[in-house]
Amino acid sequence: MMLTFQRFSLGALQTNAYVVINSDRTHAIIIDPGTADPALMRKLEGLKVEAIWLTHAHFDHIGGVDELRKRYGCPVYLHALEKDWLTDAGKNGSTRWAEVTPPITTSLPDHYFEDGQSLEFLGETFKVMHTPGHSPGSVSLLCGDLLFSGDVLFQRSIGRTDLPGGNQDQLFKSIREKLYVLPDSVIVLPGHGPETTIGEEKKGNPFVR
């Protein structure tokens, strides 16, 4: 696999957005654009943006969607359980934290992720895993040894479950049954903080063993 990626920590909550680029450096996917950050935009110069993928639809992961989808004319993917979160500032949480963000809304997703789905992008196959718990429609996206985990699994931590739609038991089940069964060598690229691996988290994560 010859994909490359760059992480951008964006917005008040330092949410990780990822630009994933194919081996020919001609096409890209954007994952969780919290803002339409100038540095992220510069990274996309000269690239064909194939899609915006959202691991879930909390405000800090979707703030740049409206501008980016209009600029690049690319489709937006999200799990159907959160399809109306893009159009509802109450559901995506942007009205809850008025001190850090204005209300955020954009159009409905163009496509919906499904558990077990395989997507062919950038010359590679990405597998969609529905991993609810942090939010009802949270997904993790696996390509080779790269796992984009959203806010499900972090380095030595896990996603919070005290927000509307969160469920701690569901989150533990998602991590144990969907993520911890992956090879230890899989690199976890989370929605916040530094990268880790499945092996490191199975061994040292204090929340889920």
VOPAGU-2260 file (C-alpha; in pm, 1 decimal, decimal comma):
REM VOPAGU-2260
SITE   aa  ch    i         X         Y         Z
SITE  MET   A    0       0,0       0,0       0,0
SITE  MET   A    1     139,9     334,3    -107,2
SITE  LEU   A    2    -109,9     574,4      45,4
SITE  THR   A    3      23,9     875,3     230,6
SITE  PHE   A    4    -159,8    1092,2     478,3
SITE  GLN   A    5    -119,0    1411,7     675,7
SITE  ARG   A    6    -289,3    1495,8    1003,4
SITE  PHE   A    7    -416,2    1844,0    1085,8
SITE  SER   A    8    -526,5    1928,9    1442,0
SITE  LEU   A    9    -801,8    2182,8    1389,8
SITE  GLY   A   10   -1037,3    2404,3    1585,4
SITE  ALA   A   11   -1091,7    2471,8    1952,4
SITE  LEU   A   12   -1095,5    2101,1    2040,7
SITE  GLN   A   13    -786,2    2015,7    1832,7
SITE  THR   A   14    -976,7    1763,6    1623,9
SITE  ASN   A   15    -765,4    1554,4    1388,2
SITE  ALA   A   16    -852,0    1589,3    1021,2
SITE  TYR   A   17    -672,4    1364,4     774,7
SITE  VAL   A   18    -588,2    1416,7     410,5
SITE  VAL   A   19    -524,3    1075,9     253,9
SITE  ILE   A   20    -347,7    1077,5     -84,1
SITE  ASN   A   21    -298,4     805,2    -345,5
SITE  SER   A   22      39,5     675,6    -460,3
SITE  ASP   A   23      39,7     895,0    -773,3
SITE  ARG   A   24     -30,2    1206,1    -565,3
SITE  THR   A   25    -326,0    1297,9    -784,5
SITE  HIS   A   26    -632,0    1216,0    -572,7
SITE  ALA   A   27    -726,6    1260,2    -207,8
SITE  ILE   A   28    -991,3    1193,5      54,7
SITE  ILE   A   29   -1059,2    1424,6     348,5
SITE  ILE   A   30   -1156,5    1262,9     679,6
SITE  ASP   A   31   -1327,3    1469,8     953,6
SITE  PRO   A   32   -1256,1    1829,3     846,2
SITE  GLY   A   33   -1324,8    2022,1    1166,2
SITE  THR   A   34   -1253,1    2348,5     986,0
SITE  ALA   A   35   -1162,0    2452,7     632,3
SITE  ASP   A   36    -813,5    2531,8     755,5
SITE  PRO   A   37    -573,6    2715,0     517,2
SITE  ALA   A   38    -297,1    2458,1     577,1
SITE  LEU   A   39    -534,9    2176,7     487,2
SITE  MET   A   40    -643,6    2364,7     174,8
SITE  ARG   A   41    -283,0    2411,0      68,8
SITE  LYS   A   42    -226,3    2036,9     104,0
SITE  LEU   A   43    -512,7    1978,7    -139,1
SITE  GLU   A   44    -377,5    2208,2    -410,7
SITE  GLY   A   45    -354,2    2023,6    -739,8
SITE  LEU   A   46    -536,8    1716,6    -606,8
SITE  LYS   A   47    -875,1    1578,0    -708,8
SITE  VAL   A   48   -1077,0    1539,9    -389,6
SITE  GLU   A   49   -1279,5    1221,2    -425,0
SITE  ALA   A   50   -1482,7    1243,4    -104,4
SITE  ILE   A   51   -1524,3    1375,1     247,6
SITE  TRP   A   52   -1562,4    1094,7     499,5
SITE  LEU   A   53   -1706,1    1160,9     844,7
SITE  THR   A   54   -1641,5     912,2    1122,4
SITE  HIS   A   55   -1934,1    1077,0    1301,4
SITE  ALA   A   56   -2114,5    1410,0    1298,7
SITE  HIS   A   57   -2020,6    1596,8    1616,5
SITE  PHE   A   58   -1960,1    1963,7    1544,4
SITE  ASP   A   59   -1583,9    1953,0    1589,9
SITE  HIS   A   60   -1554,2    1698,1    1306,6
SITE  ILE   A   61   -1783,9    1867,9    1053,3
SITE  GLY   A   62   -1712,9    2241,5    1073,9
SITE  GLY   A   63   -1530,0    2250,6     739,5
SITE  VAL   A   64   -1769,5    2029,2     546,0
SITE  ASP   A   65   -1987,3    2301,4     395,6
SITE  GLU   A   66   -1700,4    2504,0     251,7
SITE  LEU   A   67   -1499,9    2203,3     135,2
SITE  ARG   A   68   -1785,0    2020,5     -37,8
SITE  LYS   A   69   -1875,5    2339,3    -225,5
SITE  ARG   A   70   -1515,9    2416,4    -321,5
SITE  TYR   A   71   -1430,5    2066,0    -444,7
SITE  GLY   A   72   -1771,3    1939,9    -553,9
SITE  CYS   A   73   -1711,4    1614,8    -367,8
SITE  PRO   A   74   -1963,7    1382,4    -200,6
SITE  VAL   A   75   -1995,3    1349,2     176,4
SITE  TYR   A   76   -2021,8    1008,0     345,8
SITE  LEU   A   77   -2170,8     948,7     692,4
SITE  HIS   A   78   -2356,7     668,5     869,4
SITE  ALA   A   79   -2734,1     696,3     821,5
SITE  LEU   A   80   -2799,4     700,6    1198,2
SITE  GLU   A   81   -2657,9    1054,0    1201,8
SITE  LYS   A   82   -2774,2    1177,1     862,1
SITE  ASP   A   83   -2980,8    1463,1    1005,5
SITE  TRP   A   84   -2702,6    1576,0    1240,9
SITE  LEU   A   85   -2550,0    1773,7     955,0
SITE  THR   A   86   -2865,2    1980,5     917,3
SITE  ASP   A   87   -2944,0    2013,1    1289,5
SITE  ALA   A   88   -2709,1    2223,9    1503,4
SITE  GLY   A   89   -2871,1    2087,0    1817,7
SITE  LYS   A   90   -2798,4    1726,0    1729,1
SITE  ASN   A   91   -2438,6    1787,0    1619,9
SITE  GLY   A   92   -2372,8    1974,3    1943,4
SITE  SER   A   93   -2271,0    2309,9    1801,5
SITE  THR   A   94   -2544,0    2491,4    1995,5
SITE  ARG   A   95   -2425,0    2322,6    2317,1
SITE  TRP   A   96   -2080,7    2486,2    2308,3
SITE  ALA   A   97   -2162,5    2838,6    2197,4
SITE  GLU   A   98   -1841,4    2963,5    2359,5
SITE  VAL   A   99   -1625,7    2769,0    2108,7
SITE  THR   A  100   -1833,8    2753,4    1790,9
SITE  PRO   A  101   -2122,0    2918,8    1609,2
SITE  PRO   A  102   -2411,2    2690,4    1509,6
SITE  ILE   A  103   -2294,2    2456,1    1232,1
SITE  THR   A  104   -2518,8    2317,7     960,4
SITE  THR   A  105   -2471,1    2186,0     609,6
SITE  SER   A  106   -2667,0    1974,6     361,8
SITE  LEU   A  107   -2748,0    1608,8     412,6
SITE  PRO   A  108   -2482,0    1348,0     329,4
SITE  ASP   A  109   -2461,6    1226,0     -28,9
SITE  HIS   A  110   -2390,0     863,4      66,4
SITE  TYR   A  111   -2426,4     649,2     377,6
SITE  PHE   A  112   -2168,7     417,3     529,8
SITE  GLU   A  113   -2280,3      60,9     605,6
SITE  ASP   A  114   -2118,5    -186,2     843,5
SITE  GLY   A  115   -1893,3    -428,0     656,9
SITE  GLN   A  116   -1898,5    -220,8     340,5
SITE  SER   A  117   -1590,3    -216,7     116,3
SITE  LEU   A  118   -1512,5     108,9     -63,6
SITE  GLU   A  119   -1266,0     137,5    -351,1
SITE  PHE   A  120   -1092,1     474,2    -333,2
SITE  LEU   A  121    -742,7     598,8    -413,7
SITE  GLY   A  122    -659,5     262,9    -568,7
SITE  GLU   A  123    -711,1      87,3    -234,4
SITE  THR   A  124    -991,2     -90,8     -48,0
SITE  PHE   A  125   -1130,1      65,7     268,2
SITE  LYS   A  126   -1346,8    -138,1     505,5
SITE  VAL   A  127   -1624,0      33,4     700,7
SITE  MET   A  128   -1689,5     -82,3    1056,7
SITE  HIS   A  129   -1986,8      52,3    1247,9
SITE  THR   A  130   -1843,3     119,9    1594,8
SITE  PRO   A  131   -2115,3     294,9    1798,2
SITE  GLY   A  132   -2085,6     406,5    2157,6
SITE  HIS   A  133   -1935,3     752,5    2137,6
SITE  SER   A  134   -2223,6     834,8    1905,2
SITE  PRO   A  135   -2488,7     615,7    1737,1
SITE  GLY   A  136   -2338,8     636,6    1388,5
SITE  SER   A  137   -1967,8     628,1    1467,6
SITE  VAL   A  138   -1764,0     434,4    1213,6
SITE  SER   A  139   -1401,3     326,7    1194,4
SITE  LEU   A  140   -1233,7     303,1     853,9
SITE  LEU   A  141    -965,4      42,3     785,7
SITE  CYS   A  142    -724,8      37,8     491,4
SITE  GLY   A  143    -438,8    -208,6     514,4
SITE  ASP   A  144    -261,8    -130,5     841,8
SITE  LEU   A  145    -425,2     211,8     885,6
SITE  LEU   A  146    -733,9     254,1    1104,4
SITE  PHE   A  147    -912,7     589,1    1117,5
SITE  SER   A  148   -1095,7     544,0    1447,4
SITE  GLY   A  149   -1272,3     876,6    1496,0
SITE  ASP   A  150   -1358,1     926,0    1863,1
SITE  VAL   A  151   -1392,0     556,2    1944,2
SITE  LEU   A  152   -1035,8     469,2    2048,9
SITE  PHE   A  153    -750,1     701,4    2145,4
SITE  GLN   A  154    -398,2     654,5    2274,8
SITE  ARG   A  155    -456,3     523,0    2628,1
SITE  SER   A  156    -812,3     653,2    2623,2
SITE  ILE   A  157   -1158,2     609,7    2469,1
SITE  GLY   A  158   -1434,1     834,0    2340,2
SITE  ARG   A  159   -1665,2     999,8    2588,8
SITE  THR   A  160   -2013,0     852,1    2619,6
SITE  ASP   A  161   -2191,9    1121,8    2819,5
SITE  LEU   A  162   -2316,9    1312,1    2513,1
SITE  PRO   A  163   -2664,3    1252,0    2362,1
SITE  GLY   A  164   -2667,4     912,4    2190,5
SITE  GLY   A  165   -2357,1     790,6    2374,0
SITE  ASN   A  166   -2351,9     445,6    2532,3
SITE  GLN   A  167   -2057,9     311,2    2731,3
SITE  ASP   A  168   -2148,6     -55,7    2700,2
SITE  GLN   A  169   -2182,9     -13,3    2324,7
SITE  LEU   A  170   -1844,5     157,3    2307,0
SITE  PHE   A  171   -1671,6    -123,2    2498,8
SITE  LYS   A  172   -1837,9    -378,5    2268,6
SITE  SER   A  173   -1726,8    -188,0    1957,1
SITE  ILE   A  174   -1366,5    -171,7    2075,6
SITE  ARG   A  175   -1343,2    -532,5    2193,4
SITE  GLU   A  176   -1532,8    -697,2    1907,9
SITE  LYS   A  177   -1442,5    -476,4    1609,9
SITE  LEU   A  178   -1107,0    -311,5    1685,3
SITE  TYR   A  179    -919,3    -537,0    1927,4
SITE  VAL   A  180    -960,9    -831,8    1688,5
SITE  LEU   A  181    -745,5    -650,1    1431,6
SITE  PRO   A  182    -372,7    -728,2    1408,5
SITE  ASP   A  183    -160,4    -567,0    1679,8
SITE  SER   A  184      39,0    -387,6    1410,3
SITE  VAL   A  185    -257,9    -182,7    1286,8
SITE  ILE   A  186    -189,0     189,4    1331,3
SITE  VAL   A  187    -473,9     373,9    1501,4
SITE  LEU   A  188    -528,7     727,3    1369,6
SITE  PRO   A  189    -775,3     881,1    1615,2
SITE  GLY   A  190    -996,8    1188,3    1610,3
SITE  HIS   A  191    -789,1    1356,1    1882,0
SITE  GLY   A  192    -433,4    1315,5    2002,7
SITE  PRO   A  193    -140,4    1111,6    1873,8
SITE  GLU   A  194    -147,3     787,3    1680,9
SITE  THR   A  195    -110,8     451,9    1851,3
SITE  THR   A  196    -147,1      84,0    1758,2
SITE  ILE   A  197    -399,7    -185,0    1834,1
SITE  GLY   A  198    -131,2    -382,6    2017,2
SITE  GLU   A  199     -35,7     -88,5    2237,1
SITE  GLU   A  200    -397,7     -25,9    2334,4
SITE  LYS   A  201    -476,6    -391,1    2405,0
SITE  LYS   A  202    -177,3    -396,2    2636,4
SITE  GLY   A  203    -194,9     -54,8    2799,4
SITE  ASN   A  204    -532,9     112,9    2757,8
SITE  PRO   A  205    -669,4     150,6    3114,8
SITE  PHE   A  206   -1032,2     171,8    3004,6
SITE  VAL   A  207   -1071,8    -134,1    2782,5
SITE  ARG   A  208    -850,4    -442,7    2813,8
